Amino acid sequence: MRPHITINAAMSADGKISTHKRIQVRISGDDDFIRVDTMRANADAVMVGIGTMLADNPSLTVKSGELRSKRKKRSGSGDPARIVVDSMARTPLDADIFKKGEGERIIAVCEKAPKGRIEALQHRGARILTAGDQQVDLAGLMSELKALGFDTLMVEGGATLNWSLISQGLVDEIYTYIGAMVLGGEDAPTLVDGTGFGDNTDAVGLELMSVERMDDGVLIQWHIVESV
Ligand SMILES: NC(=O)c1ccc[n+]([C@@H]2O[C@H](COP(=O)([O-])OP(=O)(O)OC[C@H]3O[C@@H](n4cnc5c(N)ncnc54)[C@H](OP(=O)(O)O)[C@@H]3O)[C@@H](O)[C@H]2O)c1
């Protein structure tokens, strides 16, 4: 058993989710910002990889006051639980997830994570979940999250985490906002990086659920299907 898992990302018309400098870029507009905020408010938990944490330092909080208070009435917290997939517990102690918002902060580490770093993060108020020897075992982590009561999980990147989740069959839905820009760059991250499949018979199949014109771009919703 695992939560219902949705990946959400904004990418350029050429499929890049950032530039080759791996800095945060604004790809979508105001309407998409509200959509993402609503999705966050409706999720039990939001997850990023440590690459995104170190590159963007996202707070992952719900920005709208109205959505925050509705969420708080419903579940006791204005923000979803915020989870970082971080094998070696490298999440900075002054990260915005600790400074902003409320609710649980969870750092998912592996057995090899230095004890001192774990203790420092716990001291900062984080809950530590350990899964896997060398890297975070995502399937194991998802089972644990479900057992803890997390039914819906929104994944907000990045490219490497997206690959692991999709290639391991751990994703149900993908929302991609495609912005009206070209970023280019062979070293710029795309929606899904990792090693990739060598053959299209291995490709993960998608079913197109909806296409919507939004801001200057387009929002696409896909469901994952078992095979192409
Ligand atoms: N446009 C958007 O919507 C959007 C959203 C998010 C991010 N981004 C961009 O994406 C870039 C970051 O992506 P990224 O690929 O470098 O990093 P990432 O996917 O955020 O994080 C990858 C890291 O997660 C850790 N990890 C632990 N267990 C893992 C597992 N089983 N599978 C995969 N990763 C695991 C690994 O580091 P350890 O081994 O140290 O744990 C790995 O290097 C940034 O440029 C950011 O701006 C864009």
The ligand as a Tripos MOL2 file, in Angstrom:
@<TRIPOS>MOLECULE
LIG
   48    52     1     0     0
SMALL
NO_CHARGES

@<TRIPOS>ATOM
      1 N1         10.1850   23.4850  -12.8960 N.am      1 LIG1
      2 C1          9.8230   22.7060  -11.8970 C.2       1 LIG1
      3 O1          8.6400   22.4020  -11.7420 O.2       1 LIG1
      4 C2         10.8580   22.1700  -10.9580 C.ar      1 LIG1
      5 C3         10.4510   21.5300   -9.7840 C.ar      1 LIG1
      6 C4         11.4270   21.0050   -8.9440 C.ar      1 LIG1
      7 C5         12.7680   21.1120   -9.2610 C.ar      1 LIG1
      8 N2         13.1350   21.7520  -10.3990 N.ar      1 LIG1
      9 C6         14.5580   21.8300  -10.7580 C.3       1 LIG1
     10 O2         15.1110   20.5210  -10.7560 O.3       1 LIG1
     11 C7         16.4880   20.5900  -10.4340 C.3       1 LIG1
     12 C8         16.7850   19.5820   -9.3380 C.3       1 LIG1
     13 O3         16.5890   18.2830   -9.8510 O.3       1 LIG1
     14 P1         17.6650   17.1670   -9.5470 P.3       1 LIG1
     15 O4         17.3890   16.0550  -10.4820 O.co2     1 LIG1
     16 O5         19.0290   17.7650   -9.5490 O.co2     1 LIG1
     17 O6         17.3920   16.7660   -8.0330 O.3       1 LIG1
     18 P2         16.1580   16.0550   -7.2720 P.3       1 LIG1
     19 O7         15.4500   15.1130   -8.1660 O.co2     1 LIG1
     20 O8         15.3760   17.1070   -6.5880 O.co2     1 LIG1
     21 O9         16.9260   15.2550   -6.1350 O.3       1 LIG1
     22 C9         17.6990   14.1390   -6.5060 C.3       1 LIG1
     23 C10        18.4370   13.6130   -5.3070 C.3       1 LIG1
     24 O10        17.5330   12.9440   -4.4210 O.3       1 LIG1
     25 C11        18.2650   12.0090   -3.6840 C.3       1 LIG1
     26 N3         17.6520   10.6930   -3.6480 N.ar      1 LIG1
     27 C12        17.6360    9.8820   -2.5780 C.ar      1 LIG1
     28 N4         17.1000    8.7220   -2.8680 N.ar      1 LIG1
     29 C13        16.7520    8.7750   -4.1730 C.ar      1 LIG1
     30 C14        16.1730    7.8260   -5.0470 C.ar      1 LIG1
     31 N5         15.8090    6.6110   -4.6480 N.pl3     1 LIG1
     32 N6         15.9810    8.1910   -6.3240 N.ar      1 LIG1
     33 C15        16.3190    9.4210   -6.7620 C.ar      1 LIG1
     34 N7         16.8930   10.3470   -5.9750 N.ar      1 LIG1
     35 C16        17.1070   10.0230   -4.6830 C.ar      1 LIG1
     36 C17        19.6280   11.8550   -4.3640 C.3       1 LIG1
     37 O11        20.6080   12.5290   -3.5800 O.3       1 LIG1
     38 P3         21.2330   11.7310   -2.3090 P.3       1 LIG1
     39 O12        21.8050   10.4620   -2.8750 O.co2     1 LIG1
     40 O13        22.2210   12.6540   -1.7230 O.co2     1 LIG1
     41 O14        20.0950   11.4690   -1.4140 O.co2     1 LIG1
     42 C18        19.4370   12.5630   -5.6890 C.3       1 LIG1
     43 O15        20.6180   13.1220   -6.1970 O.3       1 LIG1
     44 C19        16.7610   22.0300  -10.0010 C.3       1 LIG1
     45 O16        17.3670   22.7160  -11.0740 O.3       1 LIG1
     46 C20        15.3770   22.5960   -9.7450 C.3       1 LIG1
     47 O17        15.3220   23.9820   -9.9920 O.3       1 LIG1
     48 C21        12.2120   22.2890  -11.2460 C.ar      1 LIG1
@<TRIPOS>BOND
     1     1     2 1
     2     2     3 2
     3     2     4 1
     4     4     5 ar
     5     4    48 ar
     6     5     6 ar
     7     6     7 ar
     8     7     8 ar
     9     8     9 1
    10     8    48 ar
    11     9    10 1
    12     9    46 1
    13    10    11 1
    14    11    12 1
    15    11    44 1
    16    12    13 1
    17    13    14 1
    18    14    15 2
    19    14    16 1
    20    14    17 1
    21    17    18 1
    22    18    19 2
    23    18    20 1
    24    18    21 1
    25    21    22 1
    26    22    23 1
    27    23    24 1
    28    23    42 1
    29    24    25 1
    30    25    26 1
    31    25    36 1
    32    26    27 ar
    33    26    35 ar
    34    27    28 ar
    35    28    29 ar
    36    29    30 ar
    37    29    35 ar
    38    30    31 1
    39    30    32 ar
    40    32    33 ar
    41    33    34 ar
    42    34    35 ar
    43    36    37 1
    44    36    42 1
    45    37    38 1
    46    38    39 2
    47    38    40 1
    48    38    41 1
    49    42    43 1
    50    44    45 1
    51    44    46 1
    52    46    47 1
@<TRIPOS>SUBSTRUCTURE
     1 LIG1         1 GROUP 0 **** ****
